[in-house]
Amino acid sequence: MKSKSQKTTKASGAFDKYHYYINSVQSPDSDVLFMRETYRQIRGKSPTAMREDFCGTHALSCEWTKLNSKNIAFGIDLDAEPIAYGQAHYASKLTDHQRARLQIMQADVLNPGLPKADIICAMNFSHFVFKERAMMKSYFHNCLTTLNESGILLIDCFGGAGMPA
């Protein structure tokens, strides 16, 4: 017998890994406030365009469009499965006006033709997918060239001598 805390999808009865992912490692509503306030502190003005690299279910992008009626969000991810989940569970709950300011692309974050943004974020250590220095450097270079003039890159970084290997 399943515990009440174990979430399943209604249609298939399958374990809902994305539900647990967002509830264990993301807080989209507070994350977008942190991003906006960080940008304001650094640049002295409010950002409007945010790009969520490695967006998966693009919960942050959806939340960004809800934060301000002028905000636009771009989500970039290679994997169709989490993108489809995000469309069904997050984007579908946006108003028409919010959805019009959300663009989700199944694409490579190394693509130099990605949309420019005030904030590019790569959260939950997703950029660690790049195991070789040259690939990481390529990603950071692409971020630099696709940031707006006063744009910032926000990433998670966790480690150091006190961390278990």
C-alpha positions as CSV (number, residue, x, y, z in Angstrom):
1,M,0.0,0.0,0.0
2,K,1.3,3.5,-0.9
3,S,1.7,6.1,1.7
4,K,-0.4,9.3,1.3
5,S,2.8,11.3,0.7
6,Q,3.7,9.3,-2.4
7,K,2.5,11.3,-5.4
8,T,1.4,9.5,-8.5
9,T,0.0,10.8,-11.7
10,K,-3.8,10.4,-12.1
11,A,-3.7,9.0,-15.6
12,S,-1.1,6.3,-15.3
13,G,-0.6,5.8,-11.5
14,A,3.1,6.3,-12.1
15,F,5.5,7.8,-9.6
16,D,5.8,11.6,-10.3
17,K,9.5,12.3,-10.2
18,Y,9.1,16.0,-11.2
19,H,6.7,16.7,-8.3
20,Y,9.4,15.4,-5.9
21,Y,12.2,17.2,-7.7
22,I,10.5,20.6,-7.5
23,N,9.5,20.1,-3.9
24,S,12.9,18.9,-2.8
25,V,15.3,21.3,-4.6
26,Q,13.3,24.3,-5.9
27,S,11.3,27.1,-4.5
28,P,10.3,29.0,-7.7
29,D,8.3,31.7,-5.9
30,S,11.1,32.7,-3.6
31,D,13.9,31.9,-6.2
32,V,12.5,34.6,-8.6
33,L,12.3,37.1,-5.8
34,F,15.9,36.4,-5.0
35,M,17.0,36.8,-8.6
36,R,15.1,40.1,-9.0
37,E,16.5,41.5,-5.8
38,T,20.0,40.4,-6.6
39,Y,19.9,42.1,-9.9
40,R,18.4,45.3,-8.4
41,Q,21.2,45.4,-5.8
42,I,23.9,44.9,-8.4
43,R,22.5,47.0,-11.2
44,G,20.3,49.5,-9.4
45,K,17.3,48.8,-11.7
46,S,14.7,46.0,-12.2
47,P,15.3,43.2,-14.7
48,T,12.6,42.1,-17.1
49,A,14.1,39.3,-19.3
50,M,15.2,36.1,-17.6
51,R,16.6,33.0,-19.3
52,E,16.4,29.7,-17.4
53,D,19.1,27.4,-18.9
54,F,18.6,23.7,-18.2
55,C,15.0,24.7,-17.5
56,G,13.5,21.2,-17.3
57,T,9.9,21.7,-16.2
58,H,10.5,25.5,-16.5
59,A,8.8,26.3,-13.2
60,L,11.1,29.2,-12.6
61,S,10.3,30.7,-16.0
62,C,6.6,30.4,-15.3
63,E,7.0,32.0,-11.9
64,W,9.1,34.8,-13.5
65,T,6.2,35.8,-15.8
66,K,3.8,35.9,-12.8
67,L,6.2,38.2,-10.9
68,N,5.6,41.3,-13.1
69,S,3.4,42.0,-16.1
70,K,6.4,43.2,-18.0
71,N,8.6,40.2,-17.4
72,I,9.5,37.8,-20.2
73,A,11.1,34.4,-19.7
74,F,12.9,32.0,-21.9
75,G,13.5,28.4,-20.9
76,I,16.1,26.2,-22.6
77,D,16.4,22.5,-22.2
78,L,17.5,19.5,-24.4
79,D,15.0,17.0,-22.9
80,A,11.4,16.9,-24.3
81,E,10.0,15.0,-21.3
82,P,10.4,17.6,-18.5
83,I,9.4,20.3,-21.0
84,A,6.2,18.5,-21.7
85,Y,5.6,18.0,-17.9
86,G,6.2,21.7,-17.4
87,Q,3.7,22.7,-20.1
88,A,1.1,20.4,-18.5
89,H,1.7,21.3,-14.9
90,Y,3.0,24.9,-14.8
91,A,2.5,26.7,-18.1
92,S,-1.0,25.5,-18.3
93,K,-1.8,27.4,-15.1
94,L,-0.6,30.7,-16.4
95,T,-3.0,33.4,-17.7
96,D,-3.0,34.0,-21.5
97,H,-1.0,37.2,-20.9
98,Q,1.6,35.3,-18.8
99,R,1.9,32.5,-21.4
100,A,2.4,35.0,-24.1
101,R,5.6,36.2,-22.3
102,L,7.0,32.6,-21.9
103,Q,9.1,31.0,-24.6
104,I,10.3,27.4,-24.0
105,M,12.8,26.0,-26.4
106,Q,14.1,22.4,-26.8
107,A,17.6,23.5,-27.5
108,D,21.3,23.3,-26.5
109,V,22.4,25.9,-24.0
110,L,25.7,26.1,-26.0
111,N,23.7,27.5,-29.0
112,P,25.1,31.0,-29.7
113,G,21.7,32.1,-31.0
114,L,19.8,31.9,-27.7
115,P,17.7,34.9,-26.6
116,K,19.5,37.6,-24.7
117,A,18.4,38.3,-21.2
118,D,19.0,40.5,-18.1
119,I,19.4,37.4,-16.0
120,I,20.6,34.0,-17.1
121,C,20.2,31.4,-14.4
122,A,21.4,27.8,-14.3
123,M,20.1,26.5,-11.0
124,N,20.4,23.2,-9.1
125,F,24.0,22.6,-10.2
126,S,22.8,21.8,-13.8
127,H,25.9,23.4,-15.4
128,F,27.9,20.5,-13.8
129,V,26.9,18.5,-16.7
130,F,30.0,19.9,-18.4
131,K,32.8,17.6,-17.2
132,E,35.5,19.1,-19.3
133,R,37.0,22.6,-18.7
134,A,36.6,23.5,-22.4
135,M,32.9,22.7,-22.4
136,M,32.3,24.7,-19.2
137,K,34.3,27.6,-20.7
138,S,32.1,27.4,-23.8
139,Y,29.0,27.6,-21.7
140,F,30.2,30.6,-19.7
141,H,31.3,32.3,-22.9
142,N,27.9,31.7,-24.5
143,C,26.3,33.2,-21.4
144,L,28.5,36.3,-21.6
145,T,27.7,36.9,-25.2
146,T,23.9,36.3,-24.7
147,L,23.5,38.5,-21.7
148,N,22.1,42.0,-22.2
149,E,24.6,44.8,-21.6
150,S,24.0,45.0,-17.9
151,G,23.0,41.3,-17.5
152,I,24.1,38.9,-14.8
153,L,24.6,35.1,-14.6
154,L,23.3,33.3,-11.5
155,I,24.4,29.7,-10.9
156,D,24.5,27.4,-7.9
157,C,27.9,26.3,-6.8
158,F,28.4,24.0,-3.8
159,G,31.6,22.3,-2.7
160,G,34.9,22.7,-1.0
161,A,37.1,20.9,1.4
162,G,34.3,20.2,3.9
163,M,32.2,18.4,1.4
164,P,32.2,14.6,1.0
165,A,33.6,13.3,-2.3
